[in-house]
Amino acid sequence: MSKLTPLRSSITRLTSTRQFPSTRNVIRPLAASLQSHLQTQTRGYKRSPQPMRDVMTGEIIQLPDIDPSLLKISKTTSPKKPLPPSKLVFGKTFTDHMLTINWNSANGWATPEIRPYAPLELDPSSTVFHYAFTLFEGMKAYRQEDGTVRLFRPDMNMARMNRSATRIALPTFDGEALTELIKRLVVLDSEWIPKEKGYSLYIRPTLIGTQNALGVGPSSDAMLFVICSPVGPYYASGFKPVQLLATTKFVRAAPGGTGGYKLGANYAPGVVPQAEAAKEGYSQNLWLLGDEHALTEVGTMNLFVAFKKPDGTVELVTPPLDDVVLPGVTRDSALQLARAHAKGDLVVPGLPEKLVVSERKLIMADLVEAEKNGTLVEVFGTGTAAIVSAVDKIGYEGRDIQIPTGPEGLGNIAKGLLDRIIAIQTGEIEHPWSVIANP
Ligand SMILES: Cc1ncc(COP(=O)(O)O)c(C=O)c1O
């Protein structure tokens, strides 16, 4: 019950009283003015979001979306001491606060809350535990010397998160509203982002099904939460090319499946193949598909291959987006930068003068032939964590395909894209992809 409810009832009682009919005319205008004053006051109060109803039928026509104006913040009373930057291990340290927003099918999105980082309490029957109703995003925030905190293309992560949600019947939401709340969270915890070059804050928005009942079907309840982990530079001790095992025994994703969505269910099944690759001396799997051994992705990154053509032009190729390839934010950024360079709209140092950029099917036979002809220029993966990761060897059908990586351990194209993307992310180069989080 609101604190204002007793006052409202008194007004109602006064204006309708039969006991003092003579005073009614005096009381009524007074009460009306008090009522209007109260309404003005309540506008400033944070009320729970309400479903929108049809004025005639009373039927719910729209459930409340995420509303950043309702945000409740409860700050921690026992802040943790951040680890020294050199001790940070990817994804093991978390900041003081987290964002949580509950949803249910009757009332839509509830009040967003930023609260102290803490374990979640969930019923053991929650759908997330049984049928993998879980999806996530990975994005980063960067802090500049002057305290400016920047996000990189958050709109892309929000759009992908909503696509993933739709794929497993979890609720969608207003991406701009969630971005707004993420900004509030990262600015609140920005002291956790080490000032040293190359450090950032890894942000993990996650959406889970929390319906307390067994049975496979759309979850009636869900929770969206966002946690943040300070991370160090990926290449602190120099570029380390990775070795891939072109895997034919396992598939990561199949046509009509869920590989193009960032669902939790896509990741656990990749652990055993990765362990098997590691046993054979390779760091990651190169995921293939079909009888032609089409290349799809590498580990949990998108794949790029550069070939030299007879006229000296370099073709930078990445497999096309479909059900089996995740639409990576870094993939899209690399493609846009490379295309702008190829068109002459932009010069990205390190990228070849004569460049063509293609999204097309690639099969292992293309790589084998290019290695034979000496036309294999570079192979690399792209993803939020490392941005780019060079590949120097691919194990395939009992032998290794050798790939040039240059003396630094990172080819010119990968290095050129890495440098440009970092410059944009950190605000060194102003670009609309970099979004300031500070108010
Ligand atoms: C399977 C898979 N492919 C590609 C990527 C790269 O995507 P992004 O560049 O958005 O990080 C990721 C990582 O997020 C991934 O998990």
Ligand as a Chemical Component Dictionary entry (heavy atoms), coordinates in Angstrom:
data_LIG
# 
_chem_comp.id                   LIG 
_chem_comp.type                 NON-POLYMER 
_chem_comp.pdbx_formal_charge   0 
_chem_comp.three_letter_code    LIG 
# 
loop_
_chem_comp_atom.comp_id 
_chem_comp_atom.atom_id 
_chem_comp_atom.alt_atom_id 
_chem_comp_atom.type_symbol 
_chem_comp_atom.charge 
_chem_comp_atom.model_Cartn_x 
_chem_comp_atom.model_Cartn_y 
_chem_comp_atom.model_Cartn_z 
_chem_comp_atom.pdbx_ordinal 
LIG C1 C1 C 0 30.465 -19.023 -31.460 1  
LIG C2 C2 C 0 30.972 -17.624 -31.503 2  
LIG N1 N1 N 0 31.306 -17.101 -32.685 3  
LIG C3 C3 C 0 31.762 -15.835 -32.786 4  
LIG C4 C4 C 0 31.921 -15.033 -31.674 5  
LIG C5 C5 C 0 32.405 -13.634 -31.818 6  
LIG O1 O1 O 0 31.373 -12.724 -31.605 7  
LIG P1 P1 P 0 31.675 -11.236 -31.132 8  
LIG O2 O2 O 0 32.592 -10.644 -32.127 9  
LIG O3 O3 O 0 30.355 -10.585 -31.083 10 
LIG O4 O4 O 0 32.307 -11.362 -29.778 11 
LIG C6 C6 C 0 31.604 -15.566 -30.417 12 
LIG C7 C7 C 0 31.830 -14.787 -29.199 13 
LIG O5 O5 O 0 31.092 -14.063 -28.728 14 
LIG C8 C8 C 0 31.091 -16.880 -30.325 15 
LIG O6 O6 O 0 30.736 -17.390 -29.148 16 
# 
loop_
_chem_comp_bond.comp_id 
_chem_comp_bond.atom_id_1 
_chem_comp_bond.atom_id_2 
_chem_comp_bond.value_order 
_chem_comp_bond.pdbx_ordinal 
LIG C1 C2 SING 1  
LIG C2 N1 SING 2  
LIG C2 C8 DOUB 3  
LIG N1 C3 DOUB 4  
LIG C3 C4 SING 5  
LIG C4 C5 SING 6  
LIG C4 C6 DOUB 7  
LIG C5 O1 SING 8  
LIG O1 P1 SING 9  
LIG P1 O2 DOUB 10 
LIG P1 O3 SING 11 
LIG P1 O4 SING 12 
LIG C6 C7 SING 13 
LIG C6 C8 SING 14 
LIG C7 O5 DOUB 15 
LIG C8 O6 SING 16 
# 
